[in-house]
Amino acid sequence: MPGGGAGGAGASAGPGERAAGGGGVGGVGGFGAPAEAGAAGSPAGATRTGPGGFLLGDGGPGDEGFARAERRETVLAEDRRWVGDIRAAAFCALSLGVLLHLMDFSGGTLDGSRSALWTTLSVTLFAVLFPPRVTAGRHWLSVRGLFRERRVSTDLLTRAARRGGVSQRIVLTDIRGRRVEVDPSTLAGNPLLWHELDRGVRKSRERGLLGTGSAMLQHLSDRIEADTVRAVFEVSELR
């Protein structure tokens, strides 16, 4: 009987141990289960790949999380002429408003409605002349206008094109479809800004992403480097 009791106890304990053991095994298996569930519950875009086989959802620069983080990155280069350009725009708009007010005042026709009209014209002129602010950091380029900001990942560029017209523009598009337009003279007049862009462009080439416009960007790079060397010679009086 004692033996039977012990056996019974062992028997009764066995299932409990097996249950505990099963729980332990289940617990170990449980580490894999959430991972599988997590993989199954991950967004459909997590395994999308772009040109060159670059994963958009691998935690790399193509992720939304990176896009949010890059906004907090340090600005390494910016358009040095922007402050002067915005002052010029403000001066032109203010001068127009003052001139129109003075003309109406001297003619005795200035009233509230006409003053509001001239003020509106001045504000409109400022909005038209407002220069976009171009800044760059490690693998990103931003162009901020009066009302919105556009940004691309320069190490994920897929296309570059030159847009003609009254004012020339370089149009850059990245793998996520984001696009910015930059004045070539802004890049040529700011070597540090161009350096940050060129570093990302080289990365895009290495990844096999940049196809259309690669030769155009290389030509622009050669021209900017030649202008930089010429400026150095002029400053050094060695030309």
Secondary structure, DSSP 8 states (H G I E B T S, - for coil): -HHHHHHHHHHHHHHHHHHHHHHHHHHHHHHHHHHHHHHHHS-GGGG-B-GGG-BTTSSSTTSHHHHHHHTTS---EE-TTHHHHHHHHHHHHHHHHHHHHHHHHHHT---HHHHHHHHHHHHHHHHHH---EEEEETTEEEEE-SS-EEEE-GGGEEEEEEE-SSS-EEEEEETTS-EEEE-HHHHHT-HHHHHHHHHHHHHHHHTT---BTHHHHHHHHHHHHHHHHHHHHHHHT--
